[in-house]
Amino acid sequence: SLYKSDYDGSEQRCTSKGGDGKRALRGGAWYDSPGRLRSADRDRYNPNEADDSIGFRLARDF
């Protein structure tokens, strides 16, 4: 969804076109501070740029 700095929890408000085209990025990376290591943390990024710290994390018990 599009990134909105005043996000109020309503996903419908973030699905419209317009703005700067940045997308919402949730959760923290391995190098972030403890306050950012939660799924509710939000930031924005350009979807046309690659970054090795953006992606899915999978965990499995052995």
N, C-alpha and C positions, 0 to 999 in steps of 0.2 A: 504494500500500500504506500501511498505518498506520505512523506514525512510532514507532520504538522507540529510545530513547537507547542501549540496550545491543545494538544490531544486530550480529550476528555473521556476516552474509553469507548466512544462510538465509532466503530469501524466504517460505518456508512459515510461519515464526514471525510474520510481519508481516501475514498475510492474515486473521487472526481478527478478529471484532467486539469492541468494547469500547474502553476507554481514553478519551482526550479527543476522539477523532474527527479529530485532526490527521493530515495526510497527509505523506508524505516528499517533500521537494523536493530535487532533485539539481542540482549544478553551481552556478556563480556568475553574478552579474550584472555588467554593465559597470562598476559602481561598487565592486565588492568588491576586497579586497586580493588580491595574487597567490596566496597560499596557498589561497584559496577558489575560484580559477578552474580547477577540474578537475571532471570528471564524478563522481569519487568523493566529493566534498564533499556532505554531507547536512545538511538543516535541516528544520524542520517548518512547516506553514502550515495555516490553516483553509480548506477547499475552498469555503466559502460566501462568501468575501471575494475581491474582485478586486484585482489589483495590476498596474501597467503594467510591472513588472520580471520577471514570471513568464510564461513561454511557451516557444515553440520558436524556435531560431535556425537559419536555413537559410543555407548558403553555396554559391556557384556561381562557377566560373571563367568568364570571358568571353573 
